[in-house]
Amino acid sequence: MPQKPETLEARIVAKSRLFTVEQVQLRFSNGVERTYERLVNKGQGYGAVMVVALQDARTALLIEEYCGGMDSYQLSLPKGLVEPGEDVLEAANRELMEEAGFGAEQLELLTKLSLSPGYMSQEISVVLARNLYVKRLPGDEPEPIRVDSIDLYQLSELTQRENFTEGRALAALYLVRDLLEQRGELTR
């Protein structure tokens, strides 16, 4: 394992409602110094969740909502922030109810994924949700979210859609498919 670089200086250079940008001056073990900028989560929030909700043995729910970063409507998985007092599984079930109109009787934390670890510290917990039932909770979305679905054996087709670009969602779907196959719960 390489030796972590020494932090010479760290300071906040920009802050908004959603983002804090930190500039960090580092010295690596070979003496080279570099300045990095990163989006940080300094004690703000309680984490985030992304939910792979299975309608049946091989069909996962997708949602389509407006994404400001892409300035377009995008398909993805239900996801959101963990609220104070919630654990990851409670947050996953709440987000599923708010965004897709379903709750889950069975929830399983699978892993955590990062988006761009080179400049972001945020991670998202991937939760598998099964045994769904209809239940809608009001959410914070400005308009209704369209619900769609995908067969776990047609994931490569998602990459051909202009409105599906989120790598974390694709990774989570493949992860669930592989995990269920390994457990003998899913076959082609």
Salt bridges, closest charged atoms under 4 A:
GLU6 OE1 - ARG27 NH1 3.28
GLU9 OE2 - ARG11 NE 3.90
GLU22 OE1 - ARG38 NH2 2.72
GLU22 OE2 - LYS42 NZ 3.25
GLU33 OE2 - ARG27 NH2 2.87
GLU64 OE1 - ARG146 NE 2.78
GLU86 OE2 - ARG94 NE 2.63
GLU95 OE2 - ARG94 NH1 2.89
GLU98 OE2 - ARG94 NH1 3.31
GLU108 OE2 - ARG183 NH2 2.32
ASP148 OD2 - ARG146 NH1 3.45
ASP148 OD2 - ARG161 NH1 3.71
ASP151 OD2 - ARG58 NE 2.98
GLU166 OE1 - LYS79 NZ 3.56
GLU166 OE2 - ARG168 NH2 2.54
GLU185 OE1 - ARG130 NH1 2.49
GLU185 OE2 - ARG183 NH1 3.97
